[in-house]
């Protein structure tokens, strides 16, 4: 299976989408900006899921980065665009990301993260919410939120469901980057492969053999064993919005994006 895509969309698209047989490939296409989770990227992935659900010939969505970057998490510039925080507007900006991760679990088809390189903060959640995570040995995973006075509230429920409470808390508390081998050991990565295209090709061979109705039923059942409901969504949005709205946290983030130092270093 050849995965060098001829993407749809113009040069300003945050996500480029291409189909190869039963595979829909979504490439996060702004590596210079860290493929940060802004409205354009989140909207692009929602659109890819829409296409996956609508096309009966598609069975798998694979999400990948390029140039050694998967996703660096929240777009701080977008999150701090206004001086006065409107909590309702803030919740409306963050909710689509929660809904995206939730859709990964409820779409009756398979969602795969193909990680080759750097993954931070919300990007870890983007991978963790997928059904399967394939990673290369050069990949590294970091939860950096606490260093900025934030908490990984939107992604923690999905991460805990994948790797367990203590492993998720340790990643949060220490903000220590873990390599692909350790990520594999704790269950954050399912398949560690030097050639991600070949790993995806081999996975597609297996998945194409499974009856579509069986995959849908099995996924729905397994999701029901650890459901994430509207109350989980409310708690996540409450927690992250409260931290972003904190003036000290906001000031530290602004210092960071303006190149005035790391947020935990006080002048």
VENKA-V659342 format. One record per backbone hydrogen bond with DSSP energy under -1.0 kcal/mol. CO is the residue of the C=O (numbers start at 1). NH is the residue of the N-H. Records with the same first field share a line. If there is no record, write none. Layout:
# VENKA-V659342
CO=NH ; NH
This chain:
# VENKA-V659342
10=13
14=29
16=27
17=8
18=25
20=23
22=59 ; 60
23=20
24=62
25=18
26=64
27=16
30=33 ; 35
31=34
34=72
36=38
38=42
39=43
40=44
41=45
42=46
43=47
44=48
45=49
46=50
47=51
48=52
49=53
50=54
51=55
55=58
59=110
60=24
61=112
62=26
63=114
64=28
66=69
68=118
69=66
71=120
73=37
74=76
75=79
76=80
78=81
86=90
87=91
88=92
89=93
90=94
91=95
94=97 ; 98
95=99
96=100
97=101
98=102
99=103
100=104
102=106
103=107
110=61
111=131 ; 132
112=63
113=134
115=136
117=140
118=70 ; 71
119=142
120=123
121=124 ; 125
122=126
123=127
124=128
125=129
127=130
132=113
133=190 ; 191
134=115
135=193
136=139
139=180
140=119
141=178
142=121
145=148 ; 150
146=149
151=153
152=156
155=159
156=160
157=161
158=162
159=163
160=164
164=168
165=169
166=170
167=171
168=172
169=173
170=174
171=175
178=141
179=183
180=184
181=185
182=186
183=188 ; 189
191=135
195=199
196=200
197=201
198=202
199=203
200=204
201=205
202=206
203=207
204=208
207=210
211=215
212=216
213=217
214=218
215=219
216=220
217=221
218=222
219=223
220=224
223=226
229=233
230=234
231=235
232=236
233=237
234=238
235=239
236=240
237=241
238=242
239=243
240=244
241=245
246=250
247=251
248=252
249=253
250=254
251=255
252=256
253=257
254=258
255=260
256=259
262=265
